Amino acid sequence: MRKRRIAAMALTLVLTAGTIFSGCGNEKTEDTAAKSETGGGADEMGSQKTDGGSIDGEKPEISITILERGKCPAEEGNMEQNRWTEYINENSPVKVKWVPVPRTESVAKINALFASGEAPDLVWEFGKTFMDNLVVQDVIQPVDEYVEQYSTTYKQYLEEHPELKPYITAGDGKMYGMTSARTPLGVANHGMWIRQDWLDNLGLDTPTTIDELNEVALAFTKNDPDGNGQDDTFGIGFNYNNWTIMKSMFGQPSEAMMVENGVVGDWVGSEGYADTFRLLKSWYENGVIDPEYVTDTNYERQRQLLVTGKIGIYLGNYNQESEWRELKANVPEAELVPFEPVESKYGKFGLYQEPPAMSMICMNKDCDNPEAVMKFLDWILEEGWMSVVYGEEGVHYNLVDGYPQQIDVNKFQKEVAYAGEYAIIRDEVIDDVETYISVTSAQDELSQEYAKLRALGLETAMKNKFRRDVPYTPSTELSSKYNADFNSILTSIEAKMISDSSYSVEDGLAEIKSEQEVLGLEEVLKERQAWYDSNKDSF
């Protein structure tokens, strides 16, 4: 049934192909909506009103944030205007003004937009905490009645996915968010990779425990694993997921909120936390970690070390295709393969996995046209998402076994890859992950070689369950302020614990405890305990 649905959607794309490639600089033709008959009854002024609140056939306009990741090629335009924003405006029941927010500071930017009164109709990010913080600020509104009154597709979708409702419902029992379900490819996130050829060169096995991980990391650093006779390798490299991966293996739960025997606590400062940083500090002191990582704030040096064959174990994402391709080009004999998180004395835990709800879409309290918003979400969920995620059939993909197979990797990367997040909500189901990855990857030998690794990386990432003691964390004014204040302090303390020879892990633990006391952790935990006791039966 899913394959037939995708095929039907692809046919729709073919019928509208002419609108997709009109180009950013071309003049627009008259809106198709303006040519069609208007629907509904007349308003009090006598004008006819169409679905979504348009008057006299003109499409209503709504505004939505879009994450700016710097991936839109200049020749395509920008995230405000490109071939896909034009496609959306010409084919959806509304016109959308996209408001870019930098990915690395998206929440701060959205908060600033609300503070200045310039926030768009819809804002979105990932995670329930984002929605809860906006509820506390009283800048968004419940959407229950709008879903009931104006929606068809999303309303039915939500009825078919009741598991999503807790993530979009606030403490007052009302829905303040809208979302869709992640596929397995979206649930998996963090991943660990290792140079199998280095293991073979040194006669080592893939590590399965923290002690073995330490031994292999030291050997990769000290024992010339690439055989070039030089001391130029590092046992451990990483991207921005670095210490989160390490903490996970020592038992950190989601948001560091742990529940043991019904008692709510904070994992930061625990013995598992301390052991994490004792190991990291030893790696820094023994040269296992590149000492320049401290100033490598965008992790570009770490990436270069990986792709030039100087890193043995990489803490990153389960899907590292671009890095893998560059490494194979630079060091053809390299065998970078995924491996499982290792066991510590605290147990064996999975690395971070996303909750089932994807983007968290919230409606501005000052939104003038909720009906138009719901009509847009219905359209993008029903048919529009596939276009911006996969492109045009026959140009960017062909359907094979019901799945969109890329025709030209370079063309896709240039013309489509940047656009996926315009599909802020989507109805995608992947029943056979291995087949999906194989079919949707390019069919050249190198792409298919990586497709097998990607499928293995996904399987490995999902094999062990990530520790999540509660499905989501409460976000009250007290808790939000504590998190904001403490996290900015914690980052500095953690950096010192690793790289400052005059500052021990014990010094860091003492400072952490002192800061927690000053910032009121005790009151936060009391509040979280009350929240947990009131809600645990629904988890």
Secondary structure, 3 states (H helix, E strand, C coil): CHHHHHHHHHHHHHHCHHHHCCCCCCCCCCCHHHHCCCCCCECCCCCEECCCCCECCCCCEEEEEEEECCCCCHHHCCCCCCHHHHHHHHHCCCEEEEEEEEHHHHHHHHHHHHHCCCCCCEEEEECHHHHHHHHHHCCECCCHHHHHHHCCHHHHHHHHCHHHHHHHECCCCCECCECCECCHHHHECEEEEEEHHHHHHHCCCCCCEHHHHHHHHHHHHHCCCCCCCCCCCEEEEECCCHHHHHHHHCCCCHHHEEEECCEEEECCCCHHHHHHHHHHHHHHHCCCECHHHHHCCCCHHHHHHHHCCCEEEEEEECCCHHHHHHHHHHCCCCCEEEECCCEECCECCECCECCCECEEEEEECCCCCHHHHHHHHHHHHHHHHHHHHHCCECCCEEEECCEEEECCHHHHHHHCHHHHHHCCCCCCCCCCHHHHHHHHCCCCHHHHHHHHHHHHHHHHHHHCCECCCCCCCCCCHHHHHHHHHHHHHHHHHHHHHHHCCCCCHHHHHHHHHHHHHHHCHHHHHHHHHHHHHHHHHHC
